[in-house]
Amino acid sequence: MKAEPTNQYMFLVRGGPCHSTASPEQMQVQMTEVYTWIDELTKKGIFSAAQPLTSEGRVVSGGNSVTVSDGISMESKESVGGFFIVNVATMEEAVDIARNSPMLRHGKQLEVRQIAALKCD
Amino acid sequence: MIDPGLSQPAVSAGEVADHFFRHEGAKVVATLTAHLGTHRLQLAEDVVQEALLRALQTWSYRGVPDNPAAWLTQVAKNIALNSLQREQRWNDKQEGIAAEHARWLSEPMQDMTPETFADDTLRMMFVCFHPELATDAQTALALRTLCGFSPGEIAAAFLSSEAAIAKRLVRARQRIRELALPFAVPEPAELAARLDGVLHTLYLLFNEGYKASSGDHLVREDLCREAIRLASLLREHPATQESRVHALLALMLLNAARLSARTDDAGNLLRLHEQDRAAWDQAMIRRGIACLRHASQGETVSIYHLEASIAATHCLAADASATNWPRILQLYDQLFALTGSPVTAMNRAVALARVHGAQAGLDALEKIPRRYLLEGHHLYHAILGTFTAELGQATAAITHFRRAAELATLAAERDFIARRIAECRGEAG
């Protein structure tokens, strides 16, 4: 068994919570922009999945003496708020899609990673 | 492999209703206030803001849940509970959270039906439009809590600053605490008078949007739409289905349907005969007429009935020349009998001039009781100008229009008057 690259890429969305003074109307504009983007990707057959993560989280670490800590605060720019999975063949295409995400304008950062698959020979 | 349930999110930009965040958030502010008390209004607003931010974060990926207000309520309850517990830990002397509040907040979700939210919203309306609050406090508070506007958006609607609006809201909430206003629909004995107050403020809110002096076109439509939405809530709730509620809603719909036709693409104000009637919203006119028919089944005739009937008469005319001015004059006669206000008398004079000529209009203006109250009103001088111009007295007309221009506050109004002066000059020269 060996890991084969798939034709799927994941966008990890970082950037912490949205600006807390945004009005409900401005929030709706942001959400609609993301939906429009997903709609377009779905029409092209590129969109595969998306999922948000809640703010609950723990970091479990250590070998002999395991520690459990609260992990990265949701307020942090580093925290991952969710992910998208898209069906494209190359990293270039994936980056191109991420580049056009409205989430960049909303203060988010997208890390683009290729998803590995396990395939029997 | 990723959970197959993740693969098909029910996301579609087209399925999200306009102003959805504003209105869902507002429902939850009402429901939280119902359980936490009106003295915690600020807390309710804050936690709902936080809940909306979490909704944005979650819903952006997976679409909107079936009962978004219930989702928001659950999240808001958790945030409120944390916040109140922290407050209590920091300050023991502080009036702690009452046991029943804490119980409600930590309880798992009960059934949150549309009726629950509608009941709470109705009660919230009676808090926001309480007669002990000043009118400008009432409208600002209503836009904030019942409509989900931000202070900045309210400031844009009232041509005020965000800081001034924020201050107004703080004072209004403080007043609500001092008066310990109950979160309730008034008792039957009190309901009629209180409902009158609610309707009057909604009427003012609508007019704020309808009159040209509110500036930006979209902002004005926002105010009119919100006033219509709140009046619709009153009309739909069993506790407030009165004929004057139907009449007020009819009046709003029949005027809002013609709002966008009142100006041309450049923002210039248009006279009735210059407006493109094809731009009138016929679906809204039909709703308005249906409401008016419903309102007419009652026994009493309110000013809203009469103003709605005047608007309906305009809406039903095929073109400006087909306007049934005798009918409008008759309605203004009735309206003046009810209000006795000089402004009503002024508008009546316009209808009179359409029926009996400009001289009759001028005579009627002269006979208006307490006419001095109109002297500071640019429309009064513009109407004098129009009548005298129609009688061929161009020089006198120009004098009246100049006075009107001095009093007009908006550029669009001054431009409108400047065009009238230019017409008079053309005739005089």
HADDOCK unambig.tbl for C-alpha pairs under 7 A between the chains (distance, minus, plus):
assign (segid A and resid 18 and name CA) (segid B and resid 53 and name CA) 6.55 0.50 0.50
assign (segid A and resid 23 and name CA) (segid B and resid 150 and name CA) 5.42 0.50 0.50
assign (segid A and resid 24 and name CA) (segid B and resid 21 and name CA) 5.21 0.50 0.50
assign (segid A and resid 24 and name CA) (segid B and resid 22 and name CA) 5.19 0.50 0.50
assign (segid A and resid 24 and name CA) (segid B and resid 148 and name CA) 6.75 0.50 0.50
assign (segid A and resid 25 and name CA) (segid B and resid 19 and name CA) 6.23 0.50 0.50
assign (segid A and resid 25 and name CA) (segid B and resid 21 and name CA) 6.31 0.50 0.50
assign (segid A and resid 25 and name CA) (segid B and resid 22 and name CA) 6.09 0.50 0.50
assign (segid A and resid 27 and name CA) (segid B and resid 56 and name CA) 6.57 0.50 0.50
assign (segid A and resid 28 and name CA) (segid B and resid 21 and name CA) 5.93 0.50 0.50
assign (segid A and resid 31 and name CA) (segid B and resid 56 and name CA) 6.34 0.50 0.50
assign (segid A and resid 31 and name CA) (segid B and resid 60 and name CA) 5.42 0.50 0.50
assign (segid A and resid 32 and name CA) (segid B and resid 13 and name CA) 5.42 0.50 0.50
assign (segid A and resid 34 and name CA) (segid B and resid 60 and name CA) 6.36 0.50 0.50
assign (segid A and resid 35 and name CA) (segid B and resid 11 and name CA) 6.20 0.50 0.50
assign (segid A and resid 35 and name CA) (segid B and resid 12 and name CA) 5.72 0.50 0.50
assign (segid A and resid 35 and name CA) (segid B and resid 13 and name CA) 4.82 0.50 0.50
assign (segid A and resid 35 and name CA) (segid B and resid 60 and name CA) 6.88 0.50 0.50
assign (segid A and resid 36 and name CA) (segid B and resid 13 and name CA) 5.26 0.50 0.50
assign (segid A and resid 39 and name CA) (segid B and resid 12 and name CA) 6.17 0.50 0.50
assign (segid A and resid 48 and name CA) (segid B and resid 7 and name CA) 5.90 0.50 0.50
assign (segid A and resid 49 and name CA) (segid B and resid 6 and name CA) 5.86 0.50 0.50
assign (segid A and resid 49 and name CA) (segid B and resid 7 and name CA) 4.56 0.50 0.50
assign (segid A and resid 49 and name CA) (segid B and resid 8 and name CA) 6.45 0.50 0.50
assign (segid A and resid 50 and name CA) (segid B and resid 6 and name CA) 6.73 0.50 0.50
assign (segid A and resid 50 and name CA) (segid B and resid 61 and name CA) 5.41 0.50 0.50
assign (segid A and resid 50 and name CA) (segid B and resid 62 and name CA) 6.63 0.50 0.50
assign (segid A and resid 51 and name CA) (segid B and resid 6 and name CA) 6.92 0.50 0.50
assign (segid A and resid 51 and name CA) (segid B and resid 61 and name CA) 5.43 0.50 0.50
assign (segid A and resid 51 and name CA) (segid B and resid 62 and name CA) 6.31 0.50 0.50
assign (segid A and resid 52 and name CA) (segid B and resid 58 and name CA) 5.35 0.50 0.50
assign (segid A and resid 52 and name CA) (segid B and resid 61 and name CA) 5.82 0.50 0.50
